[in-house]
Amino acid sequence: MRRKVYTAAVGRLTDANGAIAIAASALFVQVPIEHFMKFGNKEQIDIAIADRASGGPSWRTGGHEVEVNP
């Protein structure tokens, strides 16, 4: 299993050879949920799981400390 994904993109004006308007890069690290179940804060994990089951924390304006992504 690959754990790391590095991605980069460049956005250009007008066409593929246009001036660069924006450049971005990101590193994503996949961590199995078992890691958080073993080493995480149980209370925060339970809140995140409940939020995910109910459609996510979108109703909470400030979010919370832990989120579970699909």
Biopython code that builds the backbone (N, CA, C, O; Angstrom):
import numpy as np
from Bio.PDB.StructureBuilder import StructureBuilder

atoms = [
    (1, "MET", "N", (0.837, -1.185, 0.000)),
    (1, "MET", "CA", (0.000, 0.000, 0.000)),
    (1, "MET", "C", (0.880, 1.246, 0.000)),
    (1, "MET", "O", (1.815, 1.356, 0.793)),
    (2, "ARG", "N", (0.574, 2.175, -0.889)),
    (2, "ARG", "CA", (1.278, 3.459, -0.888)),
    (2, "ARG", "C", (0.647, 4.356, 0.154)),
    (2, "ARG", "O", (-0.572, 4.519, 0.195)),
    (3, "ARG", "N", (1.477, 4.930, 0.986)),
    (3, "ARG", "CA", (0.959, 5.803, 2.040)),
    (3, "ARG", "C", (1.024, 7.269, 1.675)),
    (3, "ARG", "O", (0.262, 8.072, 2.214)),
    (4, "LYS", "N", (1.925, 7.642, 0.761)),
    (4, "LYS", "CA", (2.112, 9.059, 0.453)),
    (4, "LYS", "C", (1.721, 9.348, -0.997)),
    (4, "LYS", "O", (2.034, 8.583, -1.909)),
    (5, "VAL", "N", (1.039, 10.457, -1.180)),
    (5, "VAL", "CA", (0.694, 10.924, -2.519)),
    (5, "VAL", "C", (1.127, 12.383, -2.605)),
    (5, "VAL", "O", (0.687, 13.219, -1.817)),
    (6, "TYR", "N", (1.991, 12.677, -3.568)),
    (6, "TYR", "CA", (2.414, 14.049, -3.812)),
    (6, "TYR", "C", (1.772, 14.491, -5.115)),
    (6, "TYR", "O", (1.803, 13.760, -6.105)),
    (7, "THR", "N", (1.205, 15.654, -5.119)),
    (7, "THR", "CA", (0.581, 16.162, -6.337)),
    (7, "THR", "C", (0.920, 17.635, -6.506)),
    (7, "THR", "O", (1.126, 18.361, -5.533)),
    (8, "ALA", "N", (0.972, 18.054, -7.752)),
    (8, "ALA", "CA", (1.248, 19.452, -8.056)),
    (8, "ALA", "C", (0.451, 19.837, -9.298)),
    (8, "ALA", "O", (0.155, 18.995, -10.145)),
    (9, "ALA", "N", (0.110, 21.108, -9.393)),
    (9, "ALA", "CA", (-0.648, 21.593, -10.547)),
    (9, "ALA", "C", (-0.277, 23.040, -10.827)),
    (9, "ALA", "O", (0.137, 23.785, -9.939)),
    (10, "VAL", "N", (-0.440, 23.412, -12.089)),
    (10, "VAL", "CA", (-0.203, 24.785, -12.512)),
    (10, "VAL", "C", (-1.434, 25.247, -13.277)),
    (10, "VAL", "O", (-1.908, 24.553, -14.177)),
    (11, "GLY", "N", (-1.943, 26.397, -12.927)),
    (11, "GLY", "CA", (-3.070, 26.989, -13.656)),
    (11, "GLY", "C", (-2.564, 28.135, -14.512)),
    (11, "GLY", "O", (-1.856, 29.018, -14.029)),
    (12, "ARG", "N", (-2.933, 28.116, -15.794)),
    (12, "ARG", "CA", (-2.452, 29.135, -16.734)),
    (12, "ARG", "C", (-3.596, 29.983, -17.273)),
    (12, "ARG", "O", (-4.744, 29.541, -17.326)),
    (13, "LEU", "N", (-3.271, 31.185, -17.666)),
    (13, "LEU", "CA", (-4.256, 32.089, -18.259)),
    (13, "LEU", "C", (-4.425, 31.786, -19.746)),
    (13, "LEU", "O", (-3.455, 31.438, -20.420)),
    (14, "THR", "N", (-5.581, 31.907, -20.236)),
    (14, "THR", "CA", (-6.004, 31.789, -21.641)),
    (14, "THR", "C", (-5.863, 30.408, -22.258)),
    (14, "THR", "O", (-6.849, 29.892, -22.785)),
    (15, "ASP", "N", (-4.688, 29.777, -22.224)),
    (15, "ASP", "CA", (-4.518, 28.448, -22.831)),
    (15, "ASP", "C", (-3.357, 27.713, -22.170)),
    (15, "ASP", "O", (-2.781, 28.200, -21.197)),
    (16, "ALA", "N", (-3.014, 26.540, -22.702)),
    (16, "ALA", "CA", (-1.971, 25.695, -22.095)),
    (16, "ALA", "C", (-0.598, 26.352, -22.084)),
    (16, "ALA", "O", (0.267, 25.948, -21.306)),
    (17, "ASN", "N", (-0.378, 27.352, -22.926)),
    (17, "ASN", "CA", (0.916, 28.038, -22.974)),
    (17, "ASN", "C", (0.858, 29.433, -22.359)),
    (17, "ASN", "O", (1.839, 30.174, -22.416)),
    (18, "GLY", "N", (-0.276, 29.797, -21.775)),
    (18, "GLY", "CA", (-0.444, 31.128, -21.198)),
    (18, "GLY", "C", (0.400, 31.335, -19.949)),
    (18, "GLY", "O", (1.047, 30.416, -19.449)),
    (19, "ALA", "N", (0.374, 32.545, -19.473)),
    (19, "ALA", "CA", (1.125, 32.893, -18.263)),
    (19, "ALA", "C", (0.583, 32.105, -17.066)),
    (19, "ALA", "O", (-0.617, 31.851, -16.961)),
    (20, "ILE", "N", (1.487, 31.731, -16.180)),
    (20, "ILE", "CA", (1.085, 30.985, -14.984)),
    (20, "ILE", "C", (0.322, 31.921, -14.047)),
    (20, "ILE", "O", (0.823, 32.974, -13.654)),
    (21, "ALA", "N", (-0.896, 31.514, -13.699)),
    (21, "ALA", "CA", (-1.726, 32.304, -12.793)),
    (21, "ALA", "C", (-1.647, 31.779, -11.370)),
    (21, "ALA", "O", (-1.750, 32.542, -10.410)),
    (22, "ILE", "N", (-1.464, 30.476, -11.241)),
    (22, "ILE", "CA", (-1.422, 29.864, -9.915)),
    (22, "ILE", "C", (-0.642, 28.557, -9.989)),
    (22, "ILE", "O", (-0.693, 27.844, -10.991)),
    (23, "ALA", "N", (0.070, 28.258, -8.926)),
    (23, "ALA", "CA", (0.773, 26.977, -8.805)),
    (23, "ALA", "C", (0.502, 26.440, -7.404)),
    (23, "ALA", "O", (0.485, 27.192, -6.429)),
    (24, "ALA", "N", (0.294, 25.149, -7.322)),
    (24, "ALA", "CA", (-0.009, 24.549, -6.021)),
    (24, "ALA", "C", (0.609, 23.163, -5.931)),
    (24, "ALA", "O", (0.787, 22.482, -6.940)),
    (25, "SER", "N", (0.927, 22.764, -4.730)),
    (25, "SER", "CA", (1.415, 21.401, -4.501)),
    (25, "SER", "C", (0.931, 20.950, -3.129)),
    (25, "SER", "O", (0.654, 21.761, -2.245)),
    (26, "ALA", "N", (0.838, 19.634, -2.978)),
    (26, "ALA", "CA", (0.348, 19.091, -1.710)),
    (26, "ALA", "C", (0.911, 17.697, -1.489)),
    (26, "ALA", "O", (1.209, 16.972, -2.438)),
    (27, "LEU", "N", (1.049, 17.339, -0.237)),
    (27, "LEU", "CA", (1.451, 15.996, 0.155)),
    (27, "LEU", "C", (0.347, 15.438, 1.034)),
    (27, "LEU", "O", (-0.007, 16.032, 2.053)),
    (28, "PHE", "N", (-0.197, 14.292, 0.636)),
    (28, "PHE", "CA", (-1.233, 13.611, 1.408)),
    (28, "PHE", "C", (-0.634, 12.335, 1.968)),
    (28, "PHE", "O", (0.015, 11.583, 1.241)),
    (29, "VAL", "N", (-0.840, 12.086, 3.231)),
    (29, "VAL", "CA", (-0.353, 10.868, 3.873)),
    (29, "VAL", "C", (-1.562, 10.075, 4.346)),
    (29, "VAL", "O", (-2.366, 10.557, 5.144)),
    (30, "GLN", "N", (-1.677, 8.858, 3.844)),
    (30, "GLN", "CA", (-2.794, 7.996, 4.242)),
    (30, "GLN", "C", (-2.412, 7.264, 5.522)),
    (30, "GLN", "O", (-1.391, 6.580, 5.581)),
    (31, "VAL", "N", (-3.237, 7.417, 6.532)),
    (31, "VAL", "CA", (-3.016, 6.752, 7.815)),
    (31, "VAL", "C", (-4.234, 5.878, 8.093)),
    (31, "VAL", "O", (-5.355, 6.383, 8.154)),
    (32, "PRO", "N", (-4.030, 4.575, 8.264)),
    (32, "PRO", "CA", (-5.169, 3.684, 8.522)),
    (32, "PRO", "C", (-5.915, 4.085, 9.797)),
    (32, "PRO", "O", (-5.308, 4.538, 10.767)),
    (33, "ILE", "N", (-7.234, 3.911, 9.781)),
    (33, "ILE", "CA", (-8.069, 4.275, 10.931)),
    (33, "ILE", "C", (-7.635, 3.529, 12.192)),
    (33, "ILE", "O", (-7.816, 4.033, 13.301)),
    (34, "GLU", "N", (-7.066, 2.342, 12.033)),
    (34, "GLU", "CA", (-6.607, 1.561, 13.192)),
    (34, "GLU", "C", (-5.564, 2.325, 14.009)),
    (34, "GLU", "O", (-5.501, 2.185, 15.230)),
    (35, "HIS", "N", (-4.747, 3.133, 13.331)),
    (35, "HIS", "CA", (-3.742, 3.933, 14.038)),
    (35, "HIS", "C", (-4.418, 4.881, 15.034)),
    (35, "HIS", "O", (-3.982, 5.013, 16.177)),
    (36, "PHE", "N", (-5.490, 5.536, 14.580)),
    (36, "PHE", "CA", (-6.185, 6.488, 15.444)),
    (36, "PHE", "C", (-6.971, 5.781, 16.537)),
    (36, "PHE", "O", (-7.096, 6.285, 17.653)),
    (37, "MET", "N", (-7.497, 4.611, 16.205)),
    (37, "MET", "CA", (-8.228, 3.844, 17.216)),
    (37, "MET", "C", (-7.287, 3.395, 18.341)),
    (37, "MET", "O", (-7.693, 3.298, 19.499)),
    (38, "LYS", "N", (-6.035, 3.125, 17.985)),
    (38, "LYS", "CA", (-5.067, 2.655, 18.982)),
    (38, "LYS", "C", (-4.422, 3.812, 19.754)),
    (38, "LYS", "O", (-4.250, 3.729, 20.970)),
    (39, "PHE", "N", (-4.068, 4.889, 19.047)),
    (39, "PHE", "CA", (-3.296, 5.966, 19.666)),
    (39, "PHE", "C", (-4.075, 7.267, 19.869)),
    (39, "PHE", "O", (-3.570, 8.189, 20.511)),
    (40, "GLY", "N", (-5.289, 7.356, 19.335)),
    (40, "GLY", "CA", (-6.038, 8.610, 19.374)),
    (40, "GLY", "C", (-6.813, 8.820, 20.658)),
    (40, "GLY", "O", (-6.854, 7.960, 21.539)),
    (41, "ASN", "N", (-7.426, 9.992, 20.737)),
    (41, "ASN", "CA", (-8.280, 10.365, 21.857)),
    (41, "ASN", "C", (-9.658, 9.748, 21.614)),
    (41, "ASN", "O", (-10.358, 10.155, 20.687)),
    (42, "LYS", "N", (-10.054, 8.781, 22.428)),
    (42, "LYS", "CA", (-11.299, 8.027, 22.226)),
    (42, "LYS", "C", (-12.511, 8.945, 22.126)),
    (42, "LYS", "O", (-13.374, 8.735, 21.272)),
    (43, "GLU", "N", (-12.588, 9.942, 22.972)),
    (43, "GLU", "CA", (-13.736, 10.854, 22.956)),
    (43, "GLU", "C", (-13.843, 11.587, 21.614)),
    (43, "GLU", "O", (-14.930, 11.673, 21.044)),
    (44, "GLN", "N", (-12.727, 12.114, 21.109)),
    (44, "GLN", "CA", (-12.736, 12.825, 19.833)),
    (44, "GLN", "C", (-13.048, 11.886, 18.666)),
    (44, "GLN", "O", (-13.745, 12.270, 17.727)),
    (45, "ILE", "N", (-12.536, 10.664, 18.725)),
    (45, "ILE", "CA", (-12.818, 9.679, 17.677)),
    (45, "ILE", "C", (-14.309, 9.359, 17.648)),
    (45, "ILE", "O", (-14.906, 9.303, 16.573)),
    (46, "ASP", "N", (-14.912, 9.152, 18.803)),
    (46, "ASP", "CA", (-16.350, 8.861, 18.868)),
    (46, "ASP", "C", (-17.180, 10.013, 18.303)),
    (46, "ASP", "O", (-18.171, 9.777, 17.611)),
    (47, "ILE", "N", (-16.789, 11.250, 18.589)),
    (47, "ILE", "CA", (-17.493, 12.417, 18.051)),
    (47, "ILE", "C", (-17.362, 12.457, 16.530)),
    (47, "ILE", "O", (-18.344, 12.699, 15.827)),
    (48, "ALA", "N", (-16.152, 12.220, 16.022)),
    (48, "ALA", "CA", (-15.924, 12.248, 14.577)),
    (48, "ALA", "C", (-16.723, 11.165, 13.869)),
    (48, "ALA", "O", (-17.300, 11.419, 12.812)),
    (49, "ILE", "N", (-16.768, 9.970, 14.429)),
    (49, "ILE", "CA", (-17.528, 8.869, 13.834)),
    (49, "ILE", "C", (-19.018, 9.188, 13.836)),
    (49, "ILE", "O", (-19.705, 8.934, 12.846)),
    (50, "ALA", "N", (-19.520, 9.736, 14.924)),
    (50, "ALA", "CA", (-20.941, 10.103, 14.996)),
    (50, "ALA", "C", (-21.272, 11.194, 13.980)),
    (50, "ALA", "O", (-22.318, 11.142, 13.332)),
    (51, "ASP", "N", (-20.383, 12.186, 13.839)),
    (51, "ASP", "CA", (-20.597, 13.247, 12.855)),
    (51, "ASP", "C", (-20.626, 12.678, 11.445)),
    (51, "ASP", "O", (-21.474, 13.049, 10.633)),
    (52, "ARG", "N", (-19.699, 11.777, 11.159)),
    (52, "ARG", "CA", (-19.633, 11.179, 9.820)),
    (52, "ARG", "C", (-20.906, 10.390, 9.527)),
    (52, "ARG", "O", (-21.439, 10.460, 8.420)),
    (53, "ALA", "N", (-21.387, 9.651, 10.501)),
    (53, "ALA", "CA", (-22.591, 8.837, 10.322)),
    (53, "ALA", "C", (-23.822, 9.712, 10.088)),
    (53, "ALA", "O", (-24.770, 9.287, 9.427)),
    (54, "SER", "N", (-23.809, 10.929, 10.626)),
    (54, "SER", "CA", (-24.968, 11.814, 10.477)),
    (54, "SER", "C", (-24.821, 12.762, 9.292)),
    (54, "SER", "O", (-25.612, 13.693, 9.146)),
    (55, "GLY", "N", (-23.824, 12.538, 8.451)),
    (55, "GLY", "CA", (-23.649, 13.394, 7.278)),
    (55, "GLY", "C", (-22.534, 14.407, 7.412)),
    (55, "GLY", "O", (-22.363, 15.253, 6.533)),
    (56, "GLY", "N", (-21.779, 14.345, 8.476)),
    (56, "GLY", "CA", (-20.633, 15.227, 8.633)),
    (56, "GLY", "C", (-20.899, 16.425, 9.521)),
    (56, "GLY", "O", (-22.045, 16.709, 9.869)),
    (57, "PRO", "N", (-19.828, 17.132, 9.889)),
    (57, "PRO", "CA", (-19.934, 18.255, 10.820)),
    (57, "PRO", "C", (-20.298, 19.575, 10.150)),
    (57, "PRO", "O", (-20.000, 20.636, 10.698)),
    (58, "SER", "N", (-20.937, 19.539, 8.975)),
    (58, "SER", "CA", (-21.225, 20.781, 8.262)),
    (58, "SER", "C", (-22.132, 21.711, 9.066)),
    (58, "SER", "O", (-22.093, 22.927, 8.876)),
    (59, "TRP", "N", (-22.940, 21.159, 9.952)),
    (59, "TRP", "CA", (-23.826, 21.986, 10.773)),
    (59, "TRP", "C", (-23.062, 22.715, 11.862)),
    (59, "TRP", "O", (-23.576, 23.672, 12.442)),
    (60, "ARG", "N", (-21.838, 22.277, 12.150)),
    (60, "ARG", "CA", (-21.039, 22.887, 13.214)),
    (60, "ARG", "C", (-20.114, 23.919, 12.580)),
    (60, "ARG", "O", (-19.218, 23.548, 11.823)),
    (61, "THR", "N", (-20.304, 25.196, 12.867)),
    (61, "THR", "CA", (-19.558, 26.249, 12.183)),
    (61, "THR", "C", (-18.058, 26.177, 12.423)),
    (61, "THR", "O", (-17.285, 26.499, 11.521)),
    (62, "GLY", "N", (-17.624, 25.768, 13.599)),
    (62, "GLY", "CA", (-16.199, 25.717, 13.887)),
    (62, "GLY", "C", (-15.568, 24.364, 13.655)),
    (62, "GLY", "O", (-14.364, 24.210, 13.863)),
    (63, "GLY", "N", (-16.345, 23.370, 13.229)),
    (63, "GLY", "CA", (-15.805, 22.027, 13.068)),
    (63, "GLY", "C", (-15.414, 21.453, 14.416)),
    (63, "GLY", "O", (-15.958, 21.848, 15.447)),
    (64, "HIS", "N", (-14.484, 20.535, 14.410)),
    (64, "HIS", "CA", (-13.960, 19.986, 15.657)),
    (64, "HIS", "C", (-12.539, 19.516, 15.428)),
    (64, "HIS", "O", (-12.032, 19.623, 14.311)),
    (65, "GLU", "N", (-11.885, 19.000, 16.451)),
    (65, "GLU", "CA", (-10.467, 18.680, 16.375)),
    (65, "GLU", "C", (-10.147, 17.517, 15.448)),
    (65, "GLU", "O", (-9.054, 17.473, 14.883)),
    (66, "VAL", "N", (-11.061, 16.582, 15.276)),
    (66, "VAL", "CA", (-10.803, 15.384, 14.479)),
    (66, "VAL", "C", (-11.938, 15.192, 13.491)),
    (66, "VAL", "O", (-13.106, 15.329, 13.857)),
    (67, "GLU", "N", (-11.609, 14.873, 12.228)),
    (67, "GLU", "CA", (-12.624, 14.549, 11.240)),
    (67, "GLU", "C", (-12.261, 13.229, 10.579)),
    (67, "GLU", "O", (-11.080, 12.924, 10.409)),
    (68, "VAL", "N", (-13.261, 12.447, 10.207)),
    (68, "VAL", "CA", (-13.051, 11.175, 9.524)),
    (68, "VAL", "C", (-13.469, 11.365, 8.078)),
    (68, "VAL", "O", (-14.637, 11.637, 7.801)),
    (69, "ASN", "N", (-12.524, 11.226, 7.148)),
    (69, "ASN", "CA", (-12.820, 11.354, 5.725)),
    (69, "ASN", "C", (-13.223, 10.008, 5.151)),
    (69, "ASN", "O", (-12.801, 8.963, 5.648)),
    (70, "PRO", "N", (-14.048, 10.034, 4.092)),
    (70, "PRO", "CA", (-14.462, 8.759, 3.481)),
    (70, "PRO", "C", (-13.301, 8.053, 2.817)),
    (70, "PRO", "O", (-13.475, 6.971, 2.256)),
]
sb = StructureBuilder()
sb.init_structure("model")
sb.init_model(0)
sb.init_chain("A")
sb.init_seg("    ")
for serial, (resi, resn, name, xyz) in enumerate(atoms, 1):
    if name == "N":
        sb.init_residue(resn, " ", resi, " ")
    sb.init_atom(name, np.array(xyz, "f"), 0.0, 1.0, " ", f" {name:<3s}", serial, name[0])
structure = sb.get_structure()
